[in-house]
Amino acid sequence: TYTDLFSLIKDTTPPQISVTYSTPSVWYTEYPGDVGGLRFDEAMSGLARVQYSVSASKLFADGAVIPWTDLTVPPLTPGATWYEPVLTYSFAQLANAASNYFSFRAVDLAGSTRTVVDAFGIGKNVSGPVVNITTPTLAFLSTFTWLSGSALPTNAHPVLGTEVSLRDMVSGLYYNGVSFLSGARVWREADDAASTFTITLANLPLVSGRQYQAVARSSDSVGDYSQVFSTYAFTFDAQPPAALILYPADGSLAPSAAAISGTASDAASGITSVEVALKRLSDGKWWKNSVSSWDTTPEPLQAGTTPYWTWNFNAYLRDSLPDGASFYATVRAWDNSNPRNYGPLHVSGSTFTYVDATPPPATLTLSAAPGTFSGSARLSWRTAGDNAANGYLLDGRYKIAYSTWAGAQVSTAGAQVTLTTATLTAGSTQYATVTGLTPSASYYFTLWTADDALNWSAASNEAAAMSGAPDSGSLSGRVTDAAANPVTGVLVEARSASGAVEGSDYTDVHGNYSIPALNSLYLSVRAVWAAQDIESSVTKDQVANGSPNVNFTLSVSYQLASISGFIPANFLLKTSARPSGLYTTREVDTRTSGAFVEIYRKGRRIGAAFAGEDGAFSVPNLLPGTYSLRVYNGSDYSVMQAVTLRPGENLVFTPRWTLNKDKVYAYPNPANTLVHFHFEPVSAVFEAEVQVFDVAGRLVKRLAEVLPDAVVGGGTKRISWDLSRESVASGVYLYILRLKDPATGKTDKVVKKFAVIR
C-alpha cells in the first residue's frame, strides 16, 4: 500500500518587491553611483529571475532606454526566498536632458510575476541650461506684450543669458525687431534675474487670426546652449465675435414665442458665451431675469456657449407677455481669447410683436362637494398656467357651466358662472362656491380657463355633487389660520346653555363645517384644534341657531401640511363609491363602500379621504402634529398607523396590511387528483409560495409560482397542485402559505392542514 507519495502546493501569489532608494532631486552630469535599498521576497516557490529596465516615459516601463536586464550582483540562486542586489547601470545609456524612470520585476519558480513601475527616477543633463516658457500659456491671445519663463543651470555652470525668437507660422518669417520679414531666426535678448527671464514685446505687428510661435534658449558660463529649446505657440485674436438673432425674425409676428435663438461665430478662437437683452417697447424697460421684472437698464442674459444658441423665457416671462405687445431683442458674443473679445449690444437685434395664440390646458382635477348652505355646491381644482400646465395665470378668467344631468351639452357661451383671476401659480388649488341651486339636487359641473388674450381651454372633466340641503336648525362656517388659509380637521362643537354638546363636525379641506339638527335657540360654538400636539380652543357665545357664517380665525402661524398616498384597491373594486376627496365624519360613515383612508386625531375620526380612479388620495391644509390613519381597500382595513406631520410637510402615507388567515383554505378537502390553495391578498402586488409537508415534517412539494390562470375572480387567488401527475400517498398533510409584499419586504404566513385520498 502506497500513501502520501507526494503533494502539490499551488502558488499564485507573486513575489514582493521593496525599493527604499528615493528619486534624487538634482540633475546629474556623471554616474551618481550604484543603487542599493532593493529587496525581493518569495517565501513559497522561491525566486527565479529579478530584472530592471529604464524608460524615458513616465508610467510606461517600456525599456526604451535600457531594456529589461537581469540583476546579477550578487548572483541570484534560483529558489532563493529573498534577494538584496546592488544595481549597477550604464550612465552613458541614460537619456540626456530627461528624467530616466527605473522599473523592477520579479518572477518566481511558479511563473508568477510582479512589476513595480517607476520605482524612482534619475535626471541626466550633460549640456546647457534647462529653459522653460511659463507665461503666457493660453492658445488664444487678444493681447501679447511680454513673455517670461525659467532657466535652470546644469553641470554647476551658471546661466549666462536667455534669448527669444518669434515667428509668423503663416508666412514662416521671423520678427526682426520691426516686422516679420526675416527668413532666418532672429534671437532677442531677454532680461535675466536669478533663475527667471522676462522679455517685453511691445508694438508687435500681429495679424488677427494668425498663429505665432515663440522659442526660448539659454546659455551657460561655458558656452553650452540648452539642449532642448522651449516652444510656445498661440493664435492672435483681436476681433470680437459676430452674433445674429434668427428667431423671432426682425419685423415678424411671434405666435406664443417662448425663446429667442440665433447664431454666433468667431473665426479664430471660437465662442465661449452668448448674451441677450430684451426690451419692452411700450415703456422702454428691459427684462431682468434675476428678479423676474422689468427695469430701466438692460441685464445681459446668458443664452449659451455654442455657435447655435437659444435663450428660453422663464415661466413668469412666458406667461406675462401681453398679446399684441412689441419687443426688441439684441445679442452679443464672447470669444475664447485672453482677455476675451466681445461685441457690443445693439449691433445685431430684432423687433417683433408677440401674439398669444396658445390657450391654457384643460383642467382635469375639477371636484365638487355639497355646499355648506342651502342650494350651494363647493368646487375645487388645480389651476393651469397661461400657456402650459406649469407657470402662471397672471390675468385670466374661468367659466363654469352646470346641469342637472350628466353629459349635458355645455359651452363657454352658455356657462352660468364667470370668475376673474390675478397672479395665480399653476398647480395651486382654487375654490368656488356656486349658489342659487335647487337644494338637495344632483348637479354636474364643467369648467374652462382663459388667458389674458381670451384663449379658452378645452372643457374640464365633469364633476358631480349634491347641492346643499334646506336650512333647518343648523350652524355652518369656516375656520382659517392667521394667513386666511383654510384649516382641515378642526373640531367644531355646538353646545347648549347647559354645556351639553348638541352636535359637532370637523372642518373639510376648504375649512368649512356644518352642524345640523340643533335644538337650542342660542348656542356656544367652540373650535378645538391641535398644533404640534398642543390643544387649543376658542369659543363664540350666544350664537343664534341657523347662523350660516360662524367663522373662526386661529391664532397659529404654522405652515400647513398635507397627507397623500395611494390605496392599493381590492381587485373587485373598480371605482370609488363617491368622488375623490376628504369627507368629514358628518358627510360619510364607515358603512360607505369604496376605497378610502380614515384619519383620526386623539382617537376621534376626522373623516375619510376617498381615492380617485387611479387610487390616489390627498388631505391638504392640516395643522402639524400627530394623526392616526388606516386604509380600507374595498374589503379589508390596513393596520392603524400613527404619523407625525411637520410644518409644511407633504407626508406620503404607505399603508401596512396583515393577511386575513380566515380566507386561506385548501379545496377540495380531502383531495384526490387536484388541490387548490385559496387566499385573498391585501396587496395588488405580492409574491406567494406554498410548501407542503407530510406529518413527519418532510417537505413534499414547493409551489412558488402563481399561474396565469390562478385568478378566481375578484381579489381571490389560488395556487393549484396537480396530484394526478405525482406519487402522493393518502394521508394528512400540512401546508404553509407565505405572502410577501415586495414594497415593504414584510412576509405573512399561514399553517393549515388538508387530506389526500387516493
Residue pairs with C-beta under 8 A, 6 or more apart in sequence:
9 44
10 110
11 44
11 45
11 108
11 110
11 112
12 110
12 112
13 44
13 112
14 106
14 108
14 112
14 113
14 114
15 40
15 41
15 42
15 47
15 106
15 107
15 108
15 112
15 113
15 114
16 40
16 41
16 42
16 114
17 39
17 40
17 104
17 105
17 106
17 114
17 116
17 119
18 38
18 39
18 40
18 41
19 37
19 38
19 104
19 116
19 119
19 120
20 37
20 38
21 35
21 36
21 37
21 38
21 119
21 120
22 120
23 120
23 121
23 122
24 32
24 122
24 123
26 123
27 123
27 124
27 125
27 130
27 154
28 91
28 122
28 123
28 124
28 125
29 124
29 125
29 126
29 154
29 155
29 156
30 91
31 91
32 91
32 122
34 86
34 87
34 88
35 86
35 87
35 89
35 102
35 120
36 86
36 87
38 71
38 84
38 85
38 86
38 87
38 104
39 82
39 83
39 84
40 47
40 50
40 82
40 83
40 84
40 85
40 104
40 106
41 81
41 82
42 81
42 82
42 106
42 108
42 109
43 81
44 108
44 110
45 79
45 108
45 109
45 110
45 112
46 78
46 79
46 80
46 81
46 108
46 109
47 76
47 78
47 79
47 80
47 81
47 82
47 83
47 106
47 107
47 108
47 109
48 78
48 79
48 107
48 108
48 109
49 70
49 76
49 106
49 107
50 70
50 71
50 76
50 83
50 85
50 104
50 105
50 106
50 107
51 68
51 69
51 70
51 71
51 104
51 105
51 106
52 66
52 68
52 69
52 71
52 87
52 89
52 102
52 103
52 104
52 105
53 61
53 62
53 63
53 65
53 66
53 67
53 68
53 69
53 102
53 103
54 63
54 65
54 66
54 89
54 93
54 94
54 100
54 101
54 102
54 103
55 61
55 62
55 63
55 64
55 65
55 100
55 101
55 103
56 64
56 65
56 95
56 98
56 99
56 100
56 101
57 64
57 101
58 99
58 101
58 118
59 117
59 118
60 101
60 117
61 101
61 103
61 115
61 117
61 118
65 93
65 94
65 95
65 100
66 89
66 90
66 93
66 94
68 105
70 76
71 83
71 85
71 87
72 85
73 85
73 86
73 87
73 88
74 85
74 86
76 83
76 85
78 109
79 109
87 102
91 124
94 100
94 122
94 124
95 124
96 124
96 125
96 126
96 127
96 227
97 124
97 125
97 127
97 128
97 130
97 227
97 228
98 123
98 124
99 121
99 122
99 123
100 121
100 122
100 123
100 124
101 117
101 118
101 120
101 121
102 118
102 119
102 120
102 121
102 122
103 115
103 116
103 117
103 118
103 119
104 115
104 116
104 119
105 113
105 114
105 115
105 116
106 113
106 114
107 113
125 154
125 155
125 227
126 154
126 155
127 154
127 155
127 224
127 225
127 227
128 154
128 218
128 219
128 220
128 224
128 225
128 226
128 227
129 151
129 152
129 153
129 154
129 157
129 159
129 218
129 219
129 220
129 224
129 226
130 151
130 152
130 154
130 218
130 226
130 228
131 149
131 150
131 151
131 152
131 162
131 216
131 217
131 218
131 226
131 228
131 229
131 230
132 149
132 150
132 151
132 216
132 230
133 147
133 148
133 149
133 214
133 216
133 230
133 231
133 232
134 148
134 149
134 150
135 147
135 148
135 149
136 144
136 147
136 232
136 234
136 338
137 232
138 234
138 337
138 338
139 233
139 234
139 235
139 269
140 234
140 235
140 236
140 237
140 268
140 269
140 335
140 336
140 337
140 338
141 234
141 235
141 236
141 237
141 337
141 338
142 236
142 237
142 238
142 335
142 337
142 338
142 339
142 340
142 341
143 338
143 339
144 201
144 204
144 206
144 212
144 234
144 236
145 200
145 201
145 202
145 204
146 198
146 199
146 200
146 201
147 164
147 190
147 198
147 199
147 201
147 214
147 216
147 232
148 196
148 197
148 198
148 199
149 162
149 196
149 197
149 216
149 230
150 195
150 196
150 197
151 159
151 162
151 192
151 195
151 196
151 197
151 218
151 226
152 159
152 195
153 159
153 220
154 220
155 220
155 222
155 224
157 220
157 221
157 222
157 224
158 220
158 221
159 192
159 195
159 218
159 219
159 220
159 221
160 218
160 219
160 220
160 221
161 189
161 190
161 192
161 218
161 219
162 189
162 190
162 192
162 197
162 216
162 217
162 218
163 187
163 188
163 189
163 190
163 216
163 217
163 218
163 219
164 187
164 188
164 190
164 199
164 214
164 215
164 216
165 174
165 175
165 185
165 186
165 187
165 188
165 214
165 215
166 174
166 175
166 180
166 188
166 201
166 204
166 212
166 213
166 214
167 173
167 174
167 175
167 180
167 185
167 212
167 213
167 214
167 215
168 174
168 175
168 180
168 207
168 210
168 212
169 210
169 211
169 212
169 213
169 233
170 207
170 210
170 211
171 180
172 183
173 180
173 181
173 182
173 183
174 180
174 182
174 183
174 184
174 185
174 186
175 182
175 186
175 188
175 204
176 182
176 186
177 186
177 188
179 205
180 205
185 215
187 217
188 199
189 199
190 197
190 198
190 199
190 216
191 197
191 198
191 199
191 200
197 216
197 218
206 212
206 236
206 238
207 236
208 236
208 237
208 238
208 239
208 268
209 235
209 236
209 237
209 239
209 267
209 268
210 235
210 236
211 233
211 234
211 235
211 236
212 233
212 234
212 235
212 236
213 231
213 232
213 233
214 231
214 232
214 233
214 234
215 229
215 230
215 231
215 232
216 229
216 230
216 232
217 225
217 226
217 229
217 230
218 225
218 226
219 225
219 226
235 268
235 269
236 268
237 266
237 268
237 269
237 335
237 336
237 337
237 341
238 337
238 341
239 266
239 267
239 268
239 341
240 266
240 332
240 333
240 335
240 341
240 342
240 343
241 264
241 265
241 266
241 271
241 333
241 334
241 335
241 341
241 342
241 343
242 264
242 265
242 266
242 333
242 343
242 348
243 262
243 263
243 264
243 265
243 274
243 331
243 332
243 333
243 343
243 348
244 262
244 263
244 264
244 331
244 348
245 260
245 261
245 262
245 276
245 329
245 330
245 331
245 348
245 349
245 350
246 261
246 262
246 263
247 254
247 257
247 259
247 260
247 261
247 262
248 254
248 257
248 260
248 329
248 350
248 352
249 350
249 352
250 349
250 350
250 351
250 352
251 351
251 352
252 350
252 352
252 353
253 352
253 353
253 355
254 352
254 353
254 354
254 355
255 355
255 357
255 358
256 355
256 356
256 357
256 358
256 387
257 313
257 321
257 352
257 354
258 312
258 313
258 318
258 387
259 310
259 311
259 312
259 313
260 276
260 278
260 303
260 310
260 311
260 329
260 331
260 350
261 308
261 309
261 310
261 311
262 309
262 331
262 348
263 307
263 308
263 309
264 271
264 274
264 306
264 307
264 309
264 331
264 333
265 271
265 307
265 333
266 333
266 335
266 336
266 341
268 335
268 337
269 335
269 336
269 337
270 335
270 336
271 305
271 306
271 307
271 333
271 334
271 335
271 336
272 305
272 334
272 335
272 336
272 340
273 302
273 304
273 305
273 333
273 334
274 302
274 303
274 304
274 305
274 306
274 309
274 311
274 331
274 332
274 333
274 334
275 300
275 301
275 302
275 303
275 331
275 332
275 333
275 334
275 345
276 300
276 301
276 303
276 311
276 329
276 330
276 331
277 286
277 287
277 298
277 299
277 300
277 301
277 329
277 330
277 331
277 345
278 286
278 287
278 301
278 327
278 328
278 329
279 285
279 286
279 287
279 298
279 327
279 328
279 329
279 330
280 286
280 287
280 294
280 325
280 327
281 325
281 326
281 327
281 328
281 351
282 325
282 326
283 294
284 296
285 294
285 295
285 296
286 294
286 295
286 296
286 297
286 298
286 299
287 294
287 299
287 301
287 317
288 294
288 295
288 299
289 299
289 301
289 314
289 317
290 299
292 314
292 316
292 317
298 345
300 332
300 345
301 311
302 311
303 309
303 310
303 311
303 331
304 310
304 311
313 321
315 385
315 388
315 390
315 391
315 392
315 426
316 391
316 392
318 386
318 387
318 391
319 385
319 386
319 387
319 391
319 392
319 393
319 394
319 451
320 386
320 392
320 394
321 327
321 354
321 356
322 354
322 356
322 452
323 354
323 355
323 356
323 452
323 453
324 353
324 354
324 355
325 353
325 354
326 351
326 352
326 353
326 354
327 351
327 352
327 353
327 354
328 349
328 350
328 351
329 349
329 350
329 352
330 345
330 346
330 347
330 348
330 349
330 350
331 345
331 348
331 349
332 342
332 343
332 344
332 345
332 347
332 348
333 342
333 343
334 340
334 341
334 342
335 341
335 342
356 386
356 387
356 451
356 452
356 453
356 455
357 453
357 455
358 387
358 455
359 449
359 450
359 451
359 455
359 456
359 457
359 458
360 384
360 385
360 386
360 387
360 393
360 396
360 449
360 450
360 451
360 455
360 457
361 384
361 388
361 389
361 457
361 458
362 384
362 449
362 457
362 458
362 459
362 460
363 381
363 382
363 383
363 384
363 447
363 449
363 457
363 460
363 461
364 460
364 461
365 381
365 382
365 460
365 461
366 379
366 380
366 381
366 445
366 446
366 447
366 460
366 461
366 462
366 463
367 379
367 380
367 381
367 463
367 579
367 580
367 581
368 377
368 378
368 379
368 443
368 445
368 463
368 464
368 465
368 579
369 377
369 378
369 380
369 465
369 508
369 579
369 581
369 583
369 587
370 376
370 377
370 378
370 465
370 466
370 467
370 468
370 469
370 587
371 377
371 378
371 433
371 434
371 435
371 437
371 467
371 468
372 378
372 468
372 476
372 477
372 478
372 512
372 513
372 514
372 548
373 468
373 471
373 476
373 514
373 548
374 439
374 467
374 468
374 469
374 470
374 471
375 435
375 436
375 437
375 438
375 439
375 467
375 468
376 433
376 434
376 435
376 437
376 467
376 468
377 402
377 433
377 434
377 437
377 443
377 445
377 465
377 466
377 467
377 468
378 431
378 432
378 433
378 465
378 510
378 512
379 400
379 431
379 432
379 433
379 434
379 445
379 447
379 463
380 429
380 430
380 431
380 432
380 509
380 510
380 581
381 429
381 430
381 447
381 460
382 427
382 428
382 429
382 430
383 393
383 421
383 424
383 425
383 426
383 427
383 428
383 429
383 430
383 449
384 393
384 426
384 449
384 457
385 391
385 392
385 393
385 426
386 392
386 393
386 394
386 396
386 451
386 452
387 451
388 426
389 426
389 427
390 426
390 427
391 426
392 423
392 424
392 425
392 426
393 421
393 424
393 426
393 449
393 451
394 422
394 423
394 424
394 452
395 421
395 422
395 451
395 452
396 420
396 421
396 424
396 449
396 450
396 451
396 452
397 418
397 419
397 420
397 421
397 449
397 450
397 454
398 417
398 418
398 419
398 421
398 430
398 432
398 447
398 448
398 449
398 450
399 412
399 415
399 417
399 418
399 419
399 447
399 448
399 450
399 456
400 415
400 416
400 417
400 418
400 419
400 432
400 434
400 445
400 446
400 447
401 410
401 411
401 412
401 414
401 415
401 416
401 417
401 445
401 446
402 416
402 417
402 434
402 437
402 443
402 444
402 445
402 446
403 410
403 443
403 444
404 438
404 441
404 442
404 443
404 444
405 444
406 444
406 462
406 464
407 444
407 462
408 444
410 446
410 459
412 448
412 456
415 448
416 434
417 432
417 434
419 432
421 430
424 430
429 620
431 510
434 443
434 445
437 443
437 467
437 468
438 467
439 467
439 468
439 469
439 470
440 466
440 467
440 468
440 469
440 470
441 466
441 467
442 464
442 465
442 466
442 467
443 464
443 465
443 466
443 467
444 462
444 463
444 464
445 462
445 463
445 464
445 465
446 459
446 460
446 462
446 463
447 459
447 460
448 456
448 457
448 458
448 459
448 460
449 456
449 457
450 456
450 457
463 579
464 579
465 579
469 516
471 546
471 548
472 516
472 546
473 516
473 517
473 518
473 519
473 545
473 546
474 514
474 515
474 516
474 517
474 518
474 545
474 546
475 494
475 503
475 514
475 515
475 518
475 523
475 525
475 543
475 545
475 546
475 547
475 550
476 512
476 513
476 514
476 515
476 547
476 548
476 549
476 550
477 492
477 512
477 513
477 525
477 547
477 548
477 549
477 550
477 551
477 552
478 486
478 507
478 510
478 511
478 512
478 513
478 549
478 551
478 552
479 486
479 487
479 490
479 492
479 507
479 511
479 513
479 527
479 529
479 551
479 552
479 553
479 554
480 486
480 487
480 511
480 551
480 552
480 553
480 554
481 487
481 553
481 554
481 556
481 557
481 558
481 560
482 553
482 554
482 555
482 556
482 557
483 557
484 553
485 511
485 560
485 621
486 507
486 509
486 510
486 511
486 512
486 621
487 507
487 511
487 529
487 554
487 560
487 621
487 622
487 623
488 506
488 507
488 508
488 509
488 511
488 582
488 606
488 619
488 620
488 621
488 622
489 506
489 507
489 529
489 599
489 601
489 606
489 607
489 622
489 623
489 627
490 506
490 507
490 511
490 513
490 527
490 528
490 529
490 552
490 554
490 623
491 504
491 505
491 506
491 527
491 528
491 529
491 604
492 504
492 505
492 506
492 507
492 513
492 515
492 525
492 526
492 527
492 528
492 552
493 501
493 503
493 504
493 525
493 526
493 528
494 501
494 502
494 503
494 504
494 515
494 518
494 523
494 524
494 525
494 543
495 501
495 502
495 523
495 524
495 525
495 526
496 502
496 519
496 520
496 523
496 524
497 520
497 522
497 524
499 524
502 515
502 518
502 519
502 520
502 523
503 515
503 516
503 517
503 518
504 515
505 513
505 514
505 515
505 584
505 585
505 586
506 513
506 584
506 585
506 586
506 606
506 607
507 513
507 584
508 582
508 583
508 584
508 587
508 607
509 581
509 582
509 619
509 620
509 621
511 621
513 584
514 586
515 586
516 586
518 545
519 545
520 545
521 544
521 545
522 542
522 543
522 544
522 545
523 543
523 545
524 539
524 540
524 541
524 542
524 543
525 539
525 540
525 543
525 550
526 537
526 538
526 539
526 540
527 537
527 538
527 539
527 552
527 554
528 535
528 536
528 537
529 535
529 536
529 537
529 554
529 556
529 623
530 536
530 601
530 602
530 623
530 625
531 556
531 558
531 623
531 624
531 625
532 558
532 624
532 625
533 625
533 626
536 554
538 552
538 554
538 555
540 550
540 552
543 550
556 623
558 623
558 624
558 647
559 624
559 647
559 648
560 620
560 621
560 622
560 623
560 647
560 648
561 622
561 623
561 624
561 645
561 646
561 647
561 648
561 649
561 650
561 651
562 618
562 619
562 620
562 621
562 622
562 649
562 650
562 651
563 599
563 609
563 618
563 619
563 622
563 627
563 629
563 643
563 645
563 650
563 651
563 653
564 616
564 617
564 618
564 619
564 650
564 651
564 652
564 653
565 597
565 616
565 617
565 652
565 653
565 654
565 655
566 611
566 614
566 615
566 616
566 617
567 595
567 596
567 597
567 611
567 615
567 616
567 617
567 631
567 633
567 655
568 615
568 633
568 655
568 682
568 683
568 684
568 685
569 595
569 611
569 615
569 633
569 634
569 684
570 595
570 633
570 634
570 635
570 636
570 714
570 715
571 684
571 711
571 714
571 715
572 634
572 635
572 714
572 715
573 594
573 595
573 633
573 634
573 635
575 594
575 613
576 594
576 595
576 596
576 610
576 611
576 612
576 613
577 592
577 593
577 594
577 610
578 588
578 592
578 594
578 610
579 610
580 609
580 610
580 611
580 612
580 616
580 617
581 609
581 610
582 599
582 607
582 608
582 609
582 610
582 619
583 607
583 608
583 609
583 610
584 606
584 607
585 605
585 606
585 607
587 607
588 596
588 607
588 608
588 610
590 598
592 608
593 634
594 610
594 611
594 632
594 634
595 610
595 611
595 615
595 631
595 632
595 633
595 634
596 608
596 609
596 610
596 611
596 617
596 631
596 632
597 608
597 609
597 611
597 617
597 619
597 629
597 630
597 631
597 632
597 653
597 655
598 605
598 607
598 608
598 629
598 630
598 631
598 632
599 605
599 606
599 607
599 608
599 609
599 619
599 627
599 628
599 629
600 606
600 627
600 628
600 629
600 640
601 625
601 626
601 627
601 628
603 628
606 627
609 617
609 618
609 619
610 617
611 617
622 645
623 645
624 645
624 646
624 647
624 649
625 644
625 645
626 642
626 643
626 644
626 645
627 642
627 643
627 644
627 645
628 640
628 641
628 642
628 643
629 640
629 641
629 643
629 653
629 655
630 637
630 638
630 639
630 640
630 641
630 655
631 637
631 638
631 655
632 638
633 682
634 715
635 680
635 715
636 657
636 660
636 682
638 655
638 656
638 657
638 682
639 655
639 656
639 657
639 658
641 653
641 655
641 656
643 651
643 653
645 651
654 743
654 744
656 744
656 746
657 682
657 683
657 741
658 682
658 748
659 679
659 681
659 682
659 739
659 748
659 749
659 750
660 680
660 682
661 750
663 678
663 679
663 680
663 716
664 677
664 678
664 679
664 737
664 750
664 752
665 678
665 752
666 675
666 676
666 677
666 678
666 735
666 752
666 754
667 675
667 676
667 678
668 674
668 675
669 675
669 754
669 755
670 754
670 755
670 756
670 757
671 723
671 754
671 755
671 756
671 757
672 723
672 756
672 757
672 758
673 722
673 723
673 724
674 720
674 721
674 722
674 723
674 724
675 720
675 721
675 723
675 754
675 756
676 718
676 719
676 720
676 721
677 690
677 703
677 718
677 719
677 720
677 721
677 735
677 737
678 712
678 716
678 717
678 718
679 688
679 716
679 717
679 718
679 737
679 739
679 750
680 715
680 716
680 717
681 688
681 715
681 717
681 739
683 741
683 743
685 741
685 742
685 743
686 739
686 740
686 741
686 742
687 739
687 740
687 742
688 704
688 706
688 717
688 719
688 737
688 738
688 739
688 740
689 702
689 703
689 704
689 737
689 738
689 740
690 701
690 702
690 703
690 704
690 719
690 721
690 735
690 736
690 737
690 738
691 699
691 701
691 702
691 703
691 735
691 736
691 738
692 699
692 700
692 701
692 702
692 703
692 721
692 733
692 734
692 735
693 699
693 700
693 733
693 734
693 735
693 736
694 700
694 731
694 733
694 734
695 731
695 732
695 733
695 734
700 728
700 733
701 721
701 726
703 719
703 721
705 719
706 717
706 719
707 719
707 720
710 717
710 718
710 719
710 720
711 717
712 718
723 756
723 758
728 756
728 758
729 756
729 758
730 755
730 756
730 757
730 758
731 755
731 756
732 753
732 754
732 755
733 753
733 754
733 755
733 756
734 751
734 752
734 753
735 751
735 752
735 753
735 754
736 749
736 750
736 751
737 749
737 750
737 752
738 747
738 748
738 749
739 747
739 748
739 749
740 746
740 747
741 747
